[in-house]
Amino acid sequence: MSHNRLKAVKKSEVDDFLFNEIQLLLAEKRTAFSGLRTGIAVFALPLSVISVLIATSKLYNPFQVLNLLIVLLVLNVGLICLGVYLIMHSLARIHHLDGLIKEIKLKHSSIAAFLE
């Protein structure tokens, strides 16, 4: 095999490797966005439950169902904490993956045109 042909094969393998790496990073980014959507949904659920309780507060006496309200509020606080964790973790992951993709774009300018 000639030297130029060997260089072309190696460059092709490097390009394939870079495209595969970028595809993997973008797949991980999609997964992080999915986690973000889940975190937002988990965060919104307790807020909607509390708003329903407030809207229907004239239909019940809070002191008669205080045990149930306390359990419900504790569960809501737990869900809010879980939602905040999922959102923060996903945002940090997305930021990290964006940095990795930016590094690849800076190192390999020929690939940068495909990543805009």
Rosetta blueprint (number, residue, H / E / L):
1 M L
2 S L
3 H H
4 N H
5 R H
6 L H
7 K H
8 A H
9 V H
10 K H
11 K H
12 S H
13 E H
14 V H
15 D H
16 D H
17 F H
18 L H
19 F H
20 N H
21 E H
22 I H
23 Q H
24 L H
25 L H
26 L H
27 A H
28 E H
29 K H
30 R H
31 T H
32 A H
33 F H
34 S H
35 G H
36 L H
37 R H
38 T H
39 G H
40 I H
41 A H
42 V H
43 F H
44 A H
45 L H
46 P H
47 L H
48 S H
49 V H
50 I H
51 S H
52 V H
53 L H
54 I H
55 A H
56 T L
57 S H
58 K H
59 L H
60 Y L
61 N L
62 P L
63 F L
64 Q L
65 V L
66 L H
67 N H
68 L H
69 L H
70 I H
71 V H
72 L H
73 L H
74 V H
75 L H
76 N H
77 V H
78 G H
79 L H
80 I H
81 C H
82 L H
83 G H
84 V H
85 Y H
86 L H
87 I H
88 M H
89 H H
90 S H
91 L H
92 A H
93 R H
94 I H
95 H H
96 H H
97 L H
98 D H
99 G H
100 L H
101 I H
102 K H
103 E H
104 I H
105 K H
106 L H
107 K H
108 H L
109 S H
110 S H
111 I H
112 A H
113 A H
114 F H
115 L H
116 E L
